[in-house]
Amino acid sequence: MSRYYQILVGPETTVQTGLSSASSNVGATWTNQIPAKNGTRVKADLGAQQIEFLLPVSSFDEPAGQGWLRIWGPTKDQISQASDFNNAPIQIFGGMQPGLPLASSAVLDGQAGLLCAGQIYQSFGNWQGLTQTLEFMITADLGATQSEPANIQFLWKKGQPLGPVLRSCLQSAFPSVPVTVSIDSRLVVSQDEAVVFDTLQQLGLYITKVSQNILQTTATGTPYQGVKIFRNGDGITATDNSEVAASPIIIKAQDIIGQPTWLGANTIQFNTVLRADLTISSVVTLPLIAGLQAVTNANSASNARIKNAFDGTWIINTIQHVGNSREPSAQSWISNFTAVSTQASPLINGTSG
């Protein structure tokens, strides 16, 4: 067993609706990894609980809904007091761990890590016969909702670059959350913009649209994706990929699960073994493997027959982590990615700031 997971749930950070004080939840931990001890190596716990999850990762301008996690075989107390986990922070780690050859390779490549960080929106337990489960609905909005707004104050003065303004806005609204901003310095406005947002989704949609409007028609009209804001582990990242990575991450043939497919003229979808090292805005390349050639006609020139159908570099737009820790199928422990070609949709060259 070479799959790896670790789930960390802490005490809730806000008082539950209708209650005068927070619950007695002290947190919980689930994992299938036995740590190194007394000279022994890290190894898998074959008796660990089964888990299932669906964890969407997207930018705030295109929210993909809440994540879902099910834990089989929780304790009686965890089931009967499931609501105590409401509003609690949660971190879900996953990937592969030392064991089989492919798992060891994934470990050496640093693929395992934090898949999702957020807050438990709702928790409920089920007990039917011998079946006991605990389920979490997970949100990544940092507790900012229209019913409980975050009061995100955004003041963008005429001629001021967007980067420092956005960084200050996010740091003020979420002082305990790390913020990373890397965007084109030419994003400036010709008049003052002062807006107050209730949620990160509202801020993300505004920032994406206004940045597209500013640079969409510049540089000979090449497409521009706009600034994307998203959760990146425990932090918040804002980027427009104005600086494409000089060394894109190479997806190995052994990590591909199934067949990459086209979703549109410039968009593809592909699956890999569950991994946490790729995030939104990561730049990747796909391997040349059997079945992925652009031309398969035996009469075609040899240089055409060996051309990779998915050649070039790709920017990841959305991610879905899907897992069932005890289901033997390779499709039951994957990361699903959609990505846009950097060649078909060239980015504007600019200076980030």
N, C-alpha and C positions, 0 to 999 in steps of 0.2 A: 504494500500500500504506500504509494509515494505522493498522494495528494496531500495538501496542507491547508489547514484553516485555523484561525484563531479569532474569537469574538470577544470583545471587551465592552461591557456595559457598565456605566457608572451611575451614581445617584442622580436623580433628576435635578435640573438646574432652575426650574421654575415651579411655582405652586400649581397643582392641577386645578382646572376649572371647577368652581363650586366648593373647594376645600379651603380651610383657613390656614393650613400648613402643608408642607411637603410630606410625602409618605415616608415610611421607614425603609425604603429600598436602599440597600447598601451596595448594589452592583452585583455583577456575575461575570464569570469567565468560562468559555468553552474552547477547547482546542484538541487537536488530534496529534500533537507533537510532544514527545518526551524530550525535555532539554538535556544538554550534555551535563554529566555529573560524575565526579570521581574518575575522570579519565575516559568515560564512555562518550560515544558520539551521539549527536542528535539523531533520533529515530522516530518512526511513526508509531502512534498508539493504536494498535489494531482493535482495541475495545472501545474506542472513542465513539461518541454519539454521532448519529447520522444527521447531516444538515442539508437543506435545500435553499436555494436563493435565486432571485432575479434582481440584479442591481443595475439600473440604467444610469449612465453618466452622460450629461449633455450640458451645453451652455445655457445660461439663464434666459436668453432670448428665445430659445426653443426647448422649453422644459419637457422632459420625457416621463414625468410622473414619479410616483414614489417607488422606493425599493421594497422588496419583500424577502423575509427570512423565516424559515421554519426549522426548529430544533426538535428532534425526536428524543423522547426519554428524559425530559426535564424532571426535577424533583416535584414532589407534591406541593410544597410551599410555593414554588415558582409558578405552578399552574393556578393554584387557588388565589394567589395574590398577583396575578399577571398585570393588573392595572397599575401596580406600583412602578412598573417600568415605563409608564407613559411619561413623555418629556425627558427621558434620560438620554444622555449622549451615548453614542455607540460607534465603535470602530470594528470593521471587518477586514481581516487580513486573509490572503489566500494565494494559491499558486501551487508549486510543487516543492517537495522536500527531498533530501538525500535518500536514495533507494535504488530504483532502476536506472539504467544508463541515461535515458532521456531526462529523468527527473534530476539527476546529478548535473547534467548540462544546464538545465534551467536554473539550478541553484547557483552555479558558477557565473551565469550571465546576469544574476541579480533580478530575475523576473518576479519572484515572489515578493509580496509587500502589501501595502495598504490599498485595498480595493475601494473602500467606501468609508466615509466619515460623515456623521450626521446626527440626527436626533430621532428618537422613537416617537412617532406620531400617535400610534396606537399599538397596544399589545393585548393579546388574548390567548387563553389556554384552552385546550380540548382534551377530554378524557372519555374515550368510548371503548369499552371492553378492556383489552390490554394495550390499547393504543393511547399514548400520551404525547402531546405536542405543545409547543409554545411558539407563537408566531408574532413577528414584529412587522409593522409598516414603518418604513424609514423615510424621512425627508431630509434634504440637504440644504434647506433654505435658511439655516442658522436661526430658526425660531421667528423669522420675519414673515408675518402673514397680514392680511388685510384686517383681521379681527384683533391682532396684536402687532401693530406696525412697528418697524424698526426705526422710523424717523430718519431716513437716509437723506441728508441735506447736501445738495449738489449745487455749487456756485462756480460757474465757468465764465471768467471775464474775457472781454474782447481781446483777441491777439494772444491769449495764453494757451500754451500747448496742453492737450488733454491729459497727457500722462501724469504730471504732478497733481492736477486737479482730481483725477479719479483715484489716485493713491491716497490723497488726503481724505477724500470722501469716505472710502472704504475703511480706512484706519480709524476714523472718528466714529463711524457707525458700529464697527466691530473691533474694538481695541485689543481684544485678546486673541485675534485671529491673524496669522501671518498673511501679508498681502504682497503679491508680485505683479508688477506692471511693466510690460515691454511693448510699446506701440509707436507708430509713426509720429515723429515730431511735427509733421506738417498738419496735424489735426488741430486746427484753430478755428474759431468762429469770428464773424465780423460784428457781433453784438453780444452783450451779456446774456448768459443763460442761467436762470435761477429756478431750480425745481426741487420739490420734496417728494420722495418716493416712500411708499409703505413697504415694498418688498424688493428683493433682489431681482425677481423676474421683471418688474417694472423698470428698474434701473438698467438691466441687461438689454431689454428690448429697445429702450431709448438710446443707449450708447451705440448699439449695433447699427440702428437706423441712421442716426445723425452722422456717424463716422462714414457710413456708406455714401450718404448724400454729399459729404465734403470731398471725398476722393474718388468717387465712382467714375467721373468723366475725365479725370486727369491722366497724364502719362499715356496718351494716345488711346484712351478709352479701354484699357485693359481691365478685366474684372477685379473687384476688390471685395473681400469677404466681410470687411468691417471688423470692429473690435469685439471679441468674444470674452465674456466673463463667465467663469465656471469654478466649481469647487475642485481643488487639486489636493487630495489627501485632507489634511487638517486645515489647509489654507485656501485663499482665494487668489486666482490668477486671472489677469486681463491681458490679452495679446491679440495682435492682428497678423502675426507671422510676417511682419515687414522684414524680419531677418530670418530667412529660411536656414535651417541648420546646415552647416557646411558638411557634416558627416551624418547623414540620415541613419536611423537604426535599421539594420538589415534583419528582415524576418527570415529565419532559417527554414529550410524545407521540412525539417523534422518537427517544427512547431506548427505548421499549417494543418488545420483540421478541415477536411473536405475540399471543395473547389471554390476559389474566389469567383465572384460573379459580378457582372455589370448591373448597376441600378439605373444608370443614365449615361449620357454621352461622356461625362467627365467624372462619374462617381462609381466606386466599386464597393463591394462588401466582402469581407473575408473573416474567417474564424482562426483562432490560434488556441493552443493550450492556455488555460487560465493564467493570466499574468497581470501584474500591477505596474510594470515599468513603462507602459504606454498610456498617455493621457490625451485629452483633447489638445490639438495643435501639435502633437508629436509628428515628426516627418519620418516616413519609413520607405523602404524599398522591398519588393517581393522577389523571391528567388526564381531562377529559371529551372523549372522542374517538369517532368514528363506530363503532358496533357495541357500545358499552359502556353504552348507555342501559338503564335498569331496565325500561322498558315500551316495546314496539315495536308495540303494537296501534294501527292508524290511527284507531280510534274513541276512543282514550283522550284525556283532557284534555291540552292542550299542555304545561302545567307538569309533568305526569307523564311525558310522552314524552321530555323533555329531562333527566330526572333521571339522574345518574350511578349505575350499578349498584354501583360500588365507591367511593361517596362516603365522606368522613370521613378519619380518620387511622388509620394502621396501624403497629404495632410489629413490626419484623423479628425473627423467631425463629431461623431457620436460613438458611444461604447455601451455594450450590455454584457455584464458578467453573469453567466448562467452556470449553476452548479448543483449537483446531487452527489454527495461525497461517497456513497456506496453503490451508485449505479455504474456498472462496468463499462458502458459504452463510452468511447472517446468523446462523443458529442455532449456528454453530461458534465464536462468540466472545462468550459471554454470561455473565451472572451470574443465577442462579436464586434467587429469594427466596420464603420462606414468611413470612406476617405475620398477626398477630392484630389484630382491630379494637379500638381504644380506646373506641369507643362501645358496642359490643355487650358488651364485657368491661371495664367501667370500672375504673380503678385507684384505689387508696386514696390520698387526699390526705394527705400527711404531710411531714415535714421530713427531708431527706437529711442524712447525716452519716457 
